[in-house]
């Protein structure tokens, strides 16, 4: 995806036409699922990198944990909780 591309047909800031992200493999699909669930579709490249480097089990456990955290317990963002849990679960496997 180039710099002017956006996910989910959001209008780019430079006024060009948006480009829809189309997953081409399972890693892309998982990254899109995570980014969408966390409300950060513009960060698909970041989540794609995460999905390439972590097992699907760890990614899904972290996502489930982040999404199930009660709203009043979220101090920063759900994505911060996701990354915290992702690292916690990855270190537990070592």
C-alpha positions in Angstrom: 0.0 0.0 0.0 1.5 3.4 -0.9 1.5 6.5 1.3 -1.6 7.9 -0.3 -3.6 4.7 0.2 -6.1 4.3 2.9 -8.1 1.4 4.3 -11.8 1.0 4.1 -12.4 3.8 1.5 -11.6 6.6 3.9 -10.8 9.9 2.1 -7.1 10.7 2.0 -6.0 14.1 3.3 -4.4 15.0 0.0 -7.7 14.9 -1.8 -6.9 11.9 -4.0 -9.2 9.0 -4.5 -9.1 6.5 -1.6 -7.8 3.0 -2.4 -9.5 0.1 -0.7 -7.2 -2.4 1.0 -7.8 -5.8 -0.5 -6.2 -8.7 1.5 -4.2 -11.0 -0.8 -3.4 -13.7 1.8 -4.4 -15.0 5.2 -1.9 -12.6 7.0 -3.5 -9.6 5.3 -7.0 -10.8 6.3 -6.0 -11.3 9.9 -4.3 -7.8 9.9 -7.4 -6.3 8.5 -9.6 -8.0 11.1 -7.4 -6.8 13.9 -7.1 -3.2 12.6 -10.9 -3.0 12.1 -11.7 -4.5 15.5 -9.4 -2.0 17.2 -10.8 0.9 15.1 -7.5 1.7 13.5 -7.9 0.8 9.8 -5.1 3.2 8.8 -2.6 1.1 10.7 -3.1 -2.1 8.7 0.7 -2.2 7.7 1.6 -2.2 11.5 -0.9 -5.0 12.2 0.3 -6.9 9.1 3.8 -6.9 10.5 2.5 -8.2 13.8 0.6 -10.9 12.1 3.6 -12.0 10.1 5.8 -12.3 13.3 3.4 -13.8 15.8 1.3 -16.9 15.7 -2.4 -16.6 14.9 -3.2 -18.0 18.3 -1.3 -15.3 20.1 -2.7 -12.6 17.9 -6.3 -13.8 18.5 -5.8 -14.2 22.3 -4.4 -10.7 22.5 -7.2 -9.3 20.4 -9.9 -11.1 22.4 -8.3 -9.8 25.7 -8.1 -6.2 24.4 -11.7 -6.2 23.2 -13.1 -7.9 26.3 -11.5 -5.3 28.7 -14.2 -3.2 30.2 -14.3 0.4 28.9 -13.7 1.8 32.4 -10.5 -0.2 32.6 -9.0 1.1 29.4 -6.5 3.8 30.5 -5.0 4.6 27.0 -6.4 2.6 24.1 -7.5 -0.9 23.3 -4.6 -1.2 20.8 -2.2 -0.5 23.8 -3.8 -3.3 25.6 -3.5 -5.5 22.5 0.2 -4.9 22.2 0.7 -5.4 26.0 -1.1 -8.8 25.8 0.7 -9.7 22.6 4.1 -9.3 24.2 2.9 -11.0 27.4 1.6 -14.1 25.6 4.7 -14.2 23.3 7.0 -14.2 26.3 5.0 -16.9 28.0 5.7 -19.2 25.1 9.5 -18.8 25.4 
